[in-house]
Amino acid sequence: MSPALATAVLGLVLVLAAATFDAEPLYVPGLAFTGLALGAIAWVAVGSRGLRVRRTVGARTVDEEQPVAIEVEVRAGTGMLPTGVIDDPLLPAPAPLAVGRRRTRLRINATFGRRGLKVLRAPSIVVRDPFGLATRVVRVGDDVEVLVLPRVTPVVAGAQGADGDGLGLHRGRPHAAAEIELDGLRPLRPGAPASRIFWPALARSGELVERRMLADTDTRPLVVLDPRAPTGGRTAASDEDLDAAVRAVASLCVHLARRGGCALLLPGDRRPLLLDPTMSAWPRAHVRLALVEAGAPPSTAGMGNRRGPVLYVSAVARRPPQALLHASAPGASRLLVVPGILPGRAASFAVAGCTAYPLRAGRARAVVA
């Protein structure tokens, strides 16, 4: 029972008692309580009529820990704003309305510590009478979705030296993808760039031929995300580890793409997504990383045949797949990137709370022990 209704019932009981027992002194408090309750209900009904709420969200896509400006404006329908508060889930405590004014404007700087799709519930206007007897909640507007992207952090070289185990962390683009390897000669195709013309053959035979190159995508570093949860199921700690792994993947992709290009393989994809120095494909990849959930591992088909480095980022320190350990391409580096630190192992580099360790087929168990 609301306080207003309870007050009205008390007033009616006093009036009935006064009429029944001919106790005239009870009429005064009985009528006062009844009138007070009816007045409170009327106050709230009139004050909440025509209230308008407008919420403006500064951005619908933000990075983790990046502030988002949100403005909530409440306007009175008729007359002035009543007594009450603005109740928004983003506020630590409800904010009071500017009583006696036509509008109240509230600014909120919200930050989100974890990636994913966040639903901002519409704010509520709680209208109360001055005595707090009657209350009415007015909910105006729609929910708003904000996509929080994983933040990108620098890559820090570790014990393997500034070269980061072949990834070229401080020497420009990765040398594994610095040049496309020569695969032979073929007749010049219409529209082929002049840089591919093999001039010695033109000087000897007078025929235009071009150099046939190996696929650039096979020599670029490949970043793979394994979002599987621990064997015992998902926990708060495992969710934090998955977030750290996703941040590591995002940071590595940006780091490598700007230094010559890389490829990103996510669970459910059959082919990697190519990222070049122009970063044109990065916004789409960034959005997909924000929505990654714990689930099945990625496809490892053909991973062992790649000539470029493979960075296997796992949310859990477990033994990597066999396809990653048995690399058929000579000199191809394979690294396992996991949250935290593995004791007794020399790290290649660290990024976003994760550490990278070089893999060797004979020492795979020692890496994840």
Salt bridges, closest charged atoms under 4 A:
GLU64 OE1 - ARG151 NH1 3.43
GLU64 OE1 - ARG247 NE 2.67
GLU71 OE2 - ARG105 NE 3.91
GLU71 OE1 - ARG107 NE 3.57
GLU73 OE1 - ARG54 NH2 3.13
GLU73 OE1 - ARG75 NE 3.59
GLU73 OE2 - ARG103 NH1 2.88
GLU73 OE2 - ARG105 NH2 3.13
ASP143 OD2 - ARG121 NH1 2.84
ASP143 OD1 - ARG139 NH2 3.07
ASP183 OD2 - ARG212 NE 3.80
GLU210 OE2 - ARG186 NE 3.83
GLU210 OE2 - ARG189 NE 2.86
ASP216 OD2 - ARG220 NE 2.84
ASP218 OD2 - ARG307 NH1 2.78
ASP226 OD2 - ARG228 NH2 2.64
ASP239 OD1 - ARG234 NH2 2.96
ASP243 OD2 - ARG114 NE 2.63
ASP243 OD1 - ARG115 NE 2.92
ASP269 OD2 - ARG288 NH1 2.69
